[in-house]
Amino acid sequence: MTSARVRQHLKEPPTATVQGHLDQQRRNLRSTKKPKANHAYWLPGIDETPGNIQPKNSEERCNHIYVECQPISGQIYSDQPGQVLVTLTSGHRYLMIAYDYDSNSILAEPMTSRTCPALLAAYKCIHQTLTLRGLRPKLQRLDNEASTALKQYMLDEGVDFQLTPAGTHRRNAVERAIRTFKNHFIAILCSTDPEFPLRLWDRLLPQALTTLNLLRGSRINPKLLAYAQLNGAFDFNRTPIGPPGTRVLVHELPEARGTWAPHAGPGWYIGPAFEHYRCYRVYITKTAKERIANTLVWYPSHVVMPKTSSTDDTFPRGIRTSQFSYLQENYYGAKYLIKYVRVPELLVDFIPMSRTK
C-alpha cells in the first residue's frame, strides 16, 4: 500500500473523507502581517544550553549529538463521548475511548449504557488488552464521572488514578483522541453502502481501530506504528482488508447448499478475520448472523475496485507496450511478448477486460 497506488484509484478526495475530517478554516492563513525577524543564533561562551546550540546556517555541519531517554510512564486516559444515534440489536449505544500515552494508540470499547457495571466491564477489557501487550497501566486519568466500583478495581490492580475537574476537558488528553477517532469513524460510516444497516456499526470497530492505529506512530519507538507496538507488524497479505460496509456475495460451500441452489448469497463485509488466514468477517443478510468466509465477490458503491486488463494479462512481468525499448534489455519479457504478439502494428494498449471478454 503506497500513496501512488492510492492516487491511482482515487483521483480526488473521497466524499466520505471530507465528511469525516472537514474542519473550519484556520486563522492567520495568508496573513498580511509581516513576520518578525528571528535573530537567534549561537555565540560560543554566551549561552551554551542544549536548546540554544544551533549551527549558524543549515549548510554548516554540527557534531553535537543529544540523546533522550523516553521512560515508559504507563499513563492512559479515558472518557465516554455522547450517545450514538443508532441503537444496535445488541443494545450498544455508547463507547469508552481510551488513549495510551506510551504506544500513542487509541482503543474503543462499546457499552450498553453509562451505568457502573457497563463502565467497569468496558474498562476491564481495555485494561486487559494493554496488560497482555506489555503496557500495563500505572496512572489513569479519567473524567469526573467515576463509580466506586471502578475506583476499587483500579486500586486492586495497582493503578493510580486522577480525576479531572468538572468542565476542564483540556486536562484529559483523551479529548483530542476522541475527536480523532470520531473523525475517522464518521468517514468510515459515510463510505459504507447506502443500504448498509447502521445498526451494525459496532462490528466495524475492529477494522476502524486497526486502520486508525496504522496511521499513528509509537511514542516508545518512533520507528514502529502504534498498531505494531500493540500487536506486531500488520501483514496485508495474511490479513487482507477491504472497504467496510461493502455489499458482497459470499460463496456457499457445496455441503451447505442444495443441488440447484445458488452458489453465493448476499451479505455485508464488516472486517477482516484476524485469527484466520486470508479470511473475512461477513454479515449474512439471510441468517442475520456473522460468518467467516474466504471467497467473496465485491460490489462497492463508492470506490472502484482494481480490475485486470488484457494488457496486464499479456505482460505479467510488468512490461508496458509503450515501453518497447525495455524489451531489448529483458530477454524473457521479449520472448513472452513475441509469443503473443508477432506483428509490430499490434503493439498498442489493449482495452480493459469486461465480464464478457
VEXDREN-2710 file (C-alpha; in Angstrom, 1 decimal):
% VEXDREN-2710
k/r/px/py/pz
1/MET/0.0/0.0/0.0
2/THR/1.6/3.2/-1.2
3/SER/0.4/6.8/-1.8
4/ALA/1.0/6.3/-5.5
5/ARG/-1.4/3.3/-5.6
6/VAL/-4.0/5.2/-3.6
7/ARG/-3.8/8.1/-6.0
8/GLN/-4.1/5.7/-9.0
9/HIS/-7.6/4.7/-8.0
10/LEU/-8.7/7.8/-6.0
11/LYS/-8.3/10.8/-8.4
12/GLU/-9.9/13.2/-5.9
13/PRO/-10.6/13.2/-2.1
14/PRO/-13.5/10.8/-1.4
15/THR/-16.7/12.4/-0.2
16/ALA/-16.6/10.3/3.0
17/THR/-13.2/11.5/3.9
18/VAL/-14.3/15.1/3.6
19/GLN/-17.5/14.4/5.6
20/GLY/-15.5/12.9/8.4
21/HIS/-12.4/15.2/8.6
22/LEU/-13.5/18.6/7.3
23/ASP/-12.8/21.3/9.9
24/GLN/-13.3/25.1/9.8
25/GLN/-10.7/27.0/8.1
26/ARG/-7.9/28.0/10.4
27/ARG/-7.0/31.6/11.3
28/ASN/-3.9/33.5/10.1
29/LEU/-3.8/31.9/6.6
30/ARG/-2.3/34.2/4.0
31/SER/-1.9/36.9/6.7
32/THR/-0.9/40.4/5.6
33/LYS/1.2/41.0/8.6
34/LYS/4.9/40.8/8.1
35/PRO/6.6/38.0/10.1
36/LYS/9.0/39.1/12.8
37/ALA/12.7/38.5/12.1
38/ASN/14.3/35.8/14.1
39/HIS/17.9/36.9/15.1
40/ALA/18.5/33.9/17.3
41/TYR/21.9/32.3/16.7
42/TRP/24.6/30.6/18.7
43/LEU/27.6/32.5/20.1
44/PRO/30.2/30.4/21.9
45/GLY/30.7/31.4/25.5
46/ILE/27.4/33.3/25.9
47/ASP/24.7/30.7/26.0
48/GLU/25.6/27.1/25.7
49/THR/22.4/25.4/26.8
50/PRO/21.5/22.4/24.7
51/GLY/18.3/24.1/23.5
52/ASN/20.2/27.1/22.0
53/ILE/23.2/25.3/20.4
54/GLN/22.5/25.6/16.7
55/PRO/24.7/25.9/13.6
56/LYS/24.8/29.4/12.1
57/ASN/23.2/28.1/8.9
58/SER/21.7/24.9/7.5
59/GLU/24.8/24.1/5.5
60/GLU/27.3/24.2/8.4
61/ARG/27.8/20.8/9.9
62/CYS/27.5/20.2/13.6
63/ASN/29.0/17.4/15.7
64/HIS/26.7/17.9/18.7
65/ILE/24.6/14.8/19.5
66/TYR/21.9/14.7/22.1
67/VAL/20.3/11.5/23.4
68/GLU/16.9/11.5/25.2
69/CYS/15.7/8.6/27.2
70/GLN/12.0/8.0/26.9
71/PRO/10.6/6.4/30.0
72/ILE/7.6/4.1/30.0
73/SER/5.1/6.1/32.0
74/GLY/2.1/3.8/31.9
75/GLN/-0.3/6.7/31.5
76/ILE/-3.7/6.1/29.9
77/TYR/-6.6/8.5/29.5
78/SER/-10.3/7.5/29.1
79/ASP/-13.7/9.1/28.6
80/GLN/-17.0/8.5/27.1
81/PRO/-18.4/10.5/24.2
82/GLY/-22.0/11.1/23.5
83/GLN/-24.6/8.5/22.6
84/VAL/-24.5/7.0/19.2
85/LEU/-27.6/7.9/17.2
86/VAL/-28.4/4.3/16.1
87/THR/-29.0/1.7/18.8
88/LEU/-27.8/-1.8/18.0
89/THR/-29.7/-5.0/18.3
90/SER/-27.2/-6.0/20.9
91/GLY/-28.0/-2.8/22.9
92/HIS/-24.7/-0.9/22.5
93/ARG/-25.3/2.8/22.5
94/TYR/-22.1/4.2/24.0
95/LEU/-18.4/3.9/23.6
96/MET/-15.5/4.1/26.0
97/ILE/-12.5/5.7/24.3
98/ALA/-9.0/5.2/25.8
99/TYR/-5.7/6.7/24.8
100/ASP/-2.4/5.0/25.8
101/TYR/0.3/7.6/26.0
102/ASP/3.3/5.3/25.5
103/SER/2.1/3.5/22.4
104/ASN/0.2/6.5/21.2
105/SER/-2.7/4.1/20.4
106/ILE/-6.4/4.7/20.6
107/LEU/-8.7/2.0/21.9
108/ALA/-12.5/1.8/21.9
109/GLU/-15.0/-0.5/23.7
110/PRO/-18.8/-0.4/23.1
111/MET/-21.1/-0.2/26.1
112/THR/-24.9/-0.7/26.5
113/SER/-25.2/2.2/29.0
114/ARG/-23.2/4.6/31.2
115/THR/-24.1/2.7/34.4
116/CYS/-21.4/1.4/36.8
117/PRO/-21.4/-2.2/35.6
118/ALA/-21.1/-1.2/32.0
119/LEU/-18.3/1.2/32.7
120/LEU/-16.5/-1.4/34.7
121/ALA/-16.8/-4.1/32.1
122/ALA/-15.5/-1.8/29.3
123/TYR/-12.6/-0.6/31.4
124/LYS/-11.7/-4.3/32.3
125/CYS/-11.5/-5.1/28.5
126/ILE/-9.2/-2.1/27.8
127/HIS/-7.0/-2.8/30.9
128/GLN/-6.7/-6.5/29.9
129/THR/-5.8/-5.6/26.3
130/LEU/-2.9/-3.3/27.4
131/THR/-1.7/-5.6/30.1
132/LEU/-1.4/-8.6/27.7
133/ARG/0.7/-6.5/25.4
134/GLY/3.2/-5.4/28.0
135/LEU/1.7/-1.9/28.5
136/ARG/0.2/-2.3/32.0
137/PRO/-1.5/0.9/33.0
138/LYS/0.1/2.7/36.0
139/LEU/-1.6/6.0/36.0
140/GLN/-5.2/6.5/34.9
141/ARG/-6.6/10.0/34.1
142/LEU/-10.3/9.9/33.6
143/ASP/-13.4/12.1/33.7
144/ASN/-15.0/13.2/36.9
145/GLU/-17.7/10.5/36.3
146/ALA/-16.1/7.5/38.1
147/SER/-18.0/5.0/40.0
148/THR/-16.9/3.5/43.3
149/ALA/-16.6/0.0/41.7
150/LEU/-14.3/1.4/39.0
151/LYS/-12.1/3.1/41.6
152/GLN/-11.9/-0.1/43.6
153/TYR/-10.9/-2.1/40.6
154/MET/-8.1/0.3/39.8
155/LEU/-6.9/0.1/43.3
156/ASP/-6.9/-3.7/43.3
157/GLU/-4.9/-3.7/40.0
158/GLY/-2.4/-1.2/41.4
159/VAL/-3.4/1.6/39.1
160/ASP/-3.1/5.2/40.4
161/PHE/-5.9/7.4/39.1
162/GLN/-6.6/11.1/38.9
163/LEU/-10.0/12.8/38.2
164/THR/-10.2/15.8/36.0
165/PRO/-12.1/18.8/37.4
166/ALA/-15.6/19.2/36.2
167/GLY/-15.8/21.2/32.9
168/THR/-12.0/21.2/32.4
169/HIS/-11.7/18.9/29.4
170/ARG/-8.2/20.1/28.5
171/ARG/-6.8/18.2/31.5
172/ASN/-7.7/14.9/29.8
173/ALA/-5.7/14.1/26.7
174/VAL/-8.3/11.6/25.5
175/GLU/-10.5/14.5/24.4
176/ARG/-8.2/15.0/21.4
177/ALA/-8.1/11.2/20.8
178/ILE/-11.9/11.2/20.9
179/ARG/-12.0/13.8/18.1
180/THR/-9.5/11.9/16.0
181/PHE/-11.5/8.6/16.5
182/LYS/-14.8/10.2/15.7
183/ASN/-13.5/11.9/12.5
184/HIS/-12.1/8.5/11.4
185/PHE/-15.2/6.5/12.3
186/ILE/-17.6/9.0/10.7
187/ALA/-15.6/8.9/7.5
188/ILE/-15.9/5.1/7.6
189/LEU/-19.7/5.2/8.1
190/CYS/-20.1/7.7/5.3
191/SER/-18.1/5.4/3.0
192/THR/-20.4/2.4/3.5
193/ASP/-23.0/1.3/1.0
194/PRO/-26.2/3.4/1.1
195/GLU/-28.2/0.4/2.1
196/PHE/-25.8/-0.8/4.8
197/PRO/-27.6/-1.2/8.1
198/LEU/-26.1/1.2/10.5
199/ARG/-27.2/-0.9/13.4
200/LEU/-24.1/-3.0/12.7
201/TRP/-21.7/-0.1/13.5
202/ASP/-20.1/-1.9/16.4
203/ARG/-19.0/-4.7/14.1
204/LEU/-16.9/-2.1/12.2
205/LEU/-14.9/-1.1/15.2
206/PRO/-12.0/-3.7/14.9
207/GLN/-11.1/-2.6/11.4
208/ALA/-11.6/1.1/12.3
209/LEU/-9.2/0.8/15.2
210/THR/-6.7/-1.2/13.1
211/THR/-6.6/1.4/10.3
212/LEU/-6.5/4.3/12.7
213/ASN/-3.5/2.9/14.7
214/LEU/-1.8/2.0/11.4
215/LEU/-1.7/5.8/10.8
216/ARG/-0.2/6.7/14.1
217/GLY/3.5/6.3/15.3
218/SER/4.5/4.9/18.6
219/ARG/6.0/7.2/21.2
220/ILE/8.2/4.4/22.7
221/ASN/9.8/3.5/19.4
222/PRO/9.3/6.1/16.6
223/LYS/10.2/3.5/14.0
224/LEU/7.1/1.5/14.9
225/LEU/3.4/2.2/14.3
226/ALA/1.0/2.3/17.2
227/TYR/-0.6/-0.9/15.9
228/ALA/2.8/-2.6/15.7
229/GLN/3.6/-1.6/19.2
230/LEU/0.4/-3.4/20.4
231/ASN/0.0/-6.3/18.1
232/GLY/3.2/-6.6/16.0
233/ALA/3.6/-5.8/12.3
234/PHE/0.4/-6.0/10.2
235/ASP/0.7/-8.3/7.2
236/PHE/-1.7/-7.2/4.5
237/ASN/-1.1/-10.5/2.6
238/ARG/-2.1/-12.6/5.6
239/THR/-5.0/-10.4/6.6
240/PRO/-6.4/-8.6/3.6
241/ILE/-8.9/-5.8/4.3
242/GLY/-11.4/-4.0/2.1
243/PRO/-13.8/-1.1/2.3
244/PRO/-16.1/-1.7/5.3
245/GLY/-19.8/-1.9/4.8
246/THR/-19.4/-3.1/1.2
247/ARG/-22.0/-5.3/-0.4
248/VAL/-20.6/-8.7/-1.2
249/LEU/-21.6/-12.2/-2.4
250/VAL/-20.4/-14.9/-0.2
251/HIS/-19.6/-18.4/-1.6
252/GLU/-21.8/-21.2/-0.3
253/LEU/-20.0/-24.5/0.3
254/PRO/-21.3/-27.5/-1.6
255/GLU/-22.2/-29.4/1.5
256/ALA/-24.2/-26.4/2.8
257/ARG/-26.4/-25.7/-0.2
258/GLY/-28.9/-27.6/-2.3
259/THR/-28.3/-29.2/-5.6
260/TRP/-29.9/-26.4/-7.6
261/ALA/-29.3/-23.7/-5.0
262/PRO/-27.2/-20.5/-5.9
263/HIS/-23.5/-20.8/-5.3
264/ALA/-23.4/-17.4/-3.4
265/GLY/-25.5/-15.4/-1.1
266/PRO/-25.7/-11.7/-0.3
267/GLY/-24.0/-10.2/2.7
268/TRP/-22.0/-7.3/4.1
269/TYR/-18.3/-7.1/4.6
270/ILE/-17.6/-5.9/8.2
271/GLY/-13.9/-6.5/8.7
272/PRO/-11.0/-9.0/8.5
273/ALA/-10.8/-12.2/10.4
274/PHE/-7.6/-11.7/12.4
275/GLU/-7.4/-15.2/13.6
276/HIS/-7.8/-16.8/10.2
277/TYR/-5.6/-16.9/7.1
278/ARG/-6.9/-14.6/4.3
279/CYS/-10.5/-14.7/5.6
280/TYR/-13.2/-12.0/6.1
281/ARG/-15.9/-11.4/8.6
282/VAL/-19.2/-11.1/6.7
283/TYR/-22.7/-10.4/8.0
284/ILE/-25.1/-12.7/6.2
285/THR/-28.4/-11.0/5.4
286/LYS/-30.5/-14.1/5.2
287/THR/-29.5/-15.5/8.6
288/ALA/-28.7/-12.2/10.3
289/LYS/-25.5/-13.7/11.7
290/GLU/-21.8/-13.2/11.2
291/ARG/-19.7/-15.7/9.2
292/ILE/-16.1/-16.3/8.4
293/ALA/-15.6/-16.6/4.6
294/ASN/-12.6/-16.8/2.3
295/THR/-14.3/-16.3/-1.1
296/LEU/-16.1/-13.1/-1.8
297/VAL/-17.2/-11.0/-4.8
298/TRP/-17.2/-7.3/-4.1
299/TYR/-19.7/-4.8/-5.2
300/PRO/-18.5/-1.4/-3.9
301/SER/-20.7/1.7/-4.4
302/HIS/-18.1/4.5/-3.7
303/VAL/-14.7/3.1/-4.6
304/VAL/-13.8/1.4/-7.9
305/MET/-12.1/-1.9/-7.3
306/PRO/-8.9/-2.5/-9.3
307/LYS/-9.5/-4.6/-12.4
308/THR/-7.2/-6.7/-14.5
309/SER/-6.9/-5.5/-18.1
310/SER/-5.9/-7.5/-21.1
311/THR/-2.6/-5.6/-21.1
312/ASP/-1.8/-6.8/-17.6
313/ASP/-2.7/-10.3/-18.6
314/THR/-0.4/-10.2/-21.7
315/PHE/2.5/-8.6/-19.8
316/PRO/2.7/-10.4/-16.4
317/ARG/6.2/-9.2/-15.8
318/GLY/5.1/-5.6/-15.6
319/ILE/6.2/-4.6/-19.2
320/ARG/4.0/-1.9/-20.8
321/THR/3.6/-1.7/-24.6
322/SER/4.6/1.9/-24.5
323/GLN/8.0/0.9/-23.1
324/PHE/9.1/-1.2/-26.1
325/SER/12.7/-0.2/-25.6
326/TYR/12.7/-2.2/-22.3
327/LEU/12.1/-5.4/-24.2
328/GLN/15.5/-5.1/-25.8
329/GLU/17.0/-5.4/-22.3
330/ASN/14.7/-8.1/-21.0
331/TYR/15.1/-11.3/-22.9
332/TYR/12.4/-13.2/-21.1
333/GLY/9.9/-10.4/-21.4
334/ALA/10.5/-10.1/-25.1
335/LYS/10.3/-13.8/-25.6
336/TYR/6.9/-13.8/-23.8
337/LEU/5.7/-10.9/-25.8
338/ILE/6.7/-12.4/-29.2
339/LYS/4.7/-15.5/-28.2
340/TYR/1.5/-13.5/-28.2
341/VAL/2.2/-10.5/-30.5
342/ARG/4.1/-11.1/-33.7
343/VAL/3.0/-8.1/-35.7
344/PRO/4.6/-4.7/-34.7
345/GLU/1.4/-2.9/-35.6
346/LEU/-0.4/-4.8/-32.8
347/LEU/1.8/-3.3/-30.1
348/VAL/-0.9/-1.0/-28.7
349/ASP/-2.6/-0.8/-25.3
350/PHE/-5.5/-3.2/-25.1
351/ILE/-8.9/-2.1/-23.8
352/PRO/-9.8/-3.1/-20.3
353/MET/-11.3/-6.5/-19.9
354/SER/-15.1/-6.8/-19.2
355/ARG/-17.1/-9.7/-17.9
356/THR/-17.8/-10.9/-21.5
357/LYS/-14.1/-10.8/-22.6
END
